[in-house]
Amino acid sequence: MRTTLDIPEELINKALRITQSRTKTELIKLALENIIQKNKIMGLKKYRGKIDLDIDLNTLRKRQ
């Protein structure tokens, strides 16, 4: 999908250097994936301490 965006060139250049992305498209995809991943992590953090997983790590390690 083609989209026209008005993003400050300085911001794009800084992000390209930091991420070492080769293209602006690659940079935007990476940024969107990061936003989605962070949002999913925040959603999972809501359940911290609320779900009781009856898991024995030693048993799991022996299954291999």
TORVEX-107351 format. One line per 3 residues: number of its first residue (from 0); their letters; for each residue y negated, z, x of N, C-alpha, C. Coordinates in nm, 3 decimals. Layout:
BEGIN
NUM) a) Y,Z,X,Y,Z,X,Y,Z,X; ... .
***
This chain:
BEGIN
0) mrt) 0.117,0.000,0.086,0.000,0.000,0.000,-0.123,0.000,0.090; -0.217,-0.080,0.057,-0.341,-0.086,0.133,-0.445,0.001,0.063; -0.517,0.077,0.142,-0.621,0.165,0.090,-0.738,0.165,0.188 .
3) tld) -0.856,0.162,0.136,-0.975,0.169,0.220,-1.024,0.314,0.222; -1.040,0.368,0.343,-1.086,0.505,0.359,-1.210,0.509,0.446; -1.296,0.600,0.417,-1.417,0.619,0.499,-1.401,0.748,0.577 .
6) ipe) -1.341,0.737,0.696,-1.314,0.853,0.780,-1.400,0.840,0.906; -1.468,0.946,0.946,-1.551,0.938,1.066,-1.468,0.894,1.188; -1.520,0.794,1.260,-1.450,0.738,1.375,-1.420,0.843,1.481 .
9) eli) -1.513,0.937,1.501,-1.493,1.044,1.599,-1.372,1.129,1.563; -1.355,1.157,1.434,-1.242,1.236,1.387,-1.110,1.161,1.411; -1.109,1.033,1.380,-0.991,0.949,1.401,-0.955,0.945,1.550 .
12) nka) -1.055,0.921,1.635,-1.029,0.911,1.779,-0.975,1.042,1.836; -1.031,1.153,1.792,-0.985,1.284,1.838,-0.840,1.306,1.796; -0.809,1.276,1.671,-0.673,1.293,1.620,-0.574,1.200,1.690 .
15) lri) -0.617,1.077,1.721,-0.531,0.984,1.794,-0.496,1.038,1.932; -0.595,1.096,2.000,-0.570,1.152,2.133,-0.476,1.272,2.124; -0.500,1.361,2.028,-0.419,1.482,2.016,-0.274,1.450,1.982 .
18) tqs) -0.254,1.361,1.888,-0.119,1.330,1.841,-0.051,1.222,1.923; -0.127,1.153,2.003,-0.078,1.040,2.082,-0.020,0.930,1.993; -0.074,0.920,1.873,-0.035,0.813,1.782,-0.089,0.681,1.836 .
21) rtk) -0.013,0.574,1.816,-0.055,0.444,1.868,-0.148,0.369,1.773; -0.134,0.398,1.644,-0.217,0.326,1.546,-0.276,0.425,1.447; -0.377,0.379,1.377,-0.438,0.462,1.273,-0.340,0.484,1.159 .
24) tel) -0.261,0.383,1.128,-0.161,0.397,1.022,-0.060,0.504,1.057; -0.012,0.502,1.181,0.083,0.603,1.227,0.020,0.742,1.218; -0.106,0.752,1.255,-0.178,0.880,1.250,-0.187,0.932,1.107 .
27) ikl) -0.225,0.847,1.014,-0.238,0.888,0.874,-0.103,0.929,0.817; 0.002,0.855,0.849,0.137,0.892,0.802,0.176,1.029,0.855; 0.151,1.053,0.984,0.182,1.181,1.045,0.105,1.294,0.978 .
30) ale) -0.022,1.271,0.952,-0.105,1.373,0.888,-0.054,1.406,0.748; -0.017,1.304,0.673,0.034,1.327,0.537,0.168,1.400,0.540; 0.256,1.363,0.635,0.384,1.432,0.647,0.363,1.579,0.683 .
33) nii) 0.266,1.606,0.770,0.234,1.745,0.807,0.184,1.824,0.687; 0.099,1.765,0.608,0.046,1.832,0.488,0.161,1.866,0.392; 0.250,1.770,0.372,0.363,1.791,0.281,0.454,1.901,0.334 .
36) qkn) 0.484,1.898,0.464,0.571,1.998,0.525,0.510,2.138,0.515; 0.382,2.150,0.545,0.316,2.280,0.537,0.316,2.333,0.394; 0.298,2.244,0.299,0.298,2.285,0.158,0.436,2.335,0.117 .
39) kim) 0.542,2.268,0.163,0.678,2.312,0.132,0.705,2.449,0.193; 0.660,2.469,0.317,0.680,2.598,0.384,0.608,2.708,0.309; 0.486,2.681,0.265,0.410,2.781,0.188,0.484,2.816,0.060 .
42) glk) 0.544,2.715,-0.004,0.621,2.739,-0.126,0.742,2.826,-0.101; 0.809,2.802,0.013,0.927,2.883,0.046,0.889,3.026,0.082; 0.773,3.045,0.142,0.729,3.179,0.181,0.710,3.270,0.060 .
45) kyr) 0.689,3.212,-0.056,0.674,3.293,-0.177,0.802,3.371,-0.208; 0.916,3.318,-0.162,1.044,3.380,-0.192,1.089,3.478,-0.085; 1.008,3.496,0.019,1.046,3.586,0.129,1.070,3.727,0.075 .
48) gki) 1.188,3.778,0.101,1.223,3.912,0.057,1.266,3.922,-0.088; 1.265,3.811,-0.160,1.301,3.814,-0.302,1.441,3.760,-0.329; 1.497,3.691,-0.232,1.630,3.634,-0.251,1.728,3.707,-0.159 .
51) dld) 1.833,3.757,-0.218,1.933,3.829,-0.140,2.047,3.733,-0.110; 2.055,3.688,0.015,2.163,3.600,0.056,2.272,3.683,0.120; 2.387,3.684,0.059,2.499,3.759,0.112,2.573,3.672,0.213 .
54) idl) 2.515,3.661,0.332,2.569,3.574,0.436,2.607,3.658,0.558; 2.728,3.635,0.605,2.773,3.698,0.729,2.766,3.593,0.840; 2.669,3.608,0.929,2.647,3.509,1.035,2.769,3.494,1.125 .
57) ntl) 2.840,3.600,1.152,2.959,3.591,1.235,3.065,3.502,1.171; 3.082,3.513,1.041,3.177,3.430,0.968,3.135,3.283,0.975; 3.007,3.259,0.957,2.957,3.122,0.963,2.978,3.061,1.101 .
60) rkr) 2.954,3.137,1.204,2.969,3.088,1.341,3.115,3.053,1.373; 3.209,3.125,1.313,3.351,3.103,1.339,3.403,2.979,1.266; 3.332,2.930,1.165,3.377,2.816,1.086,3.380,2.687,1.166 .
63) q) 3.305,2.680,1.270,3.297,2.555,1.349,3.424,2.535,1.415 .
***
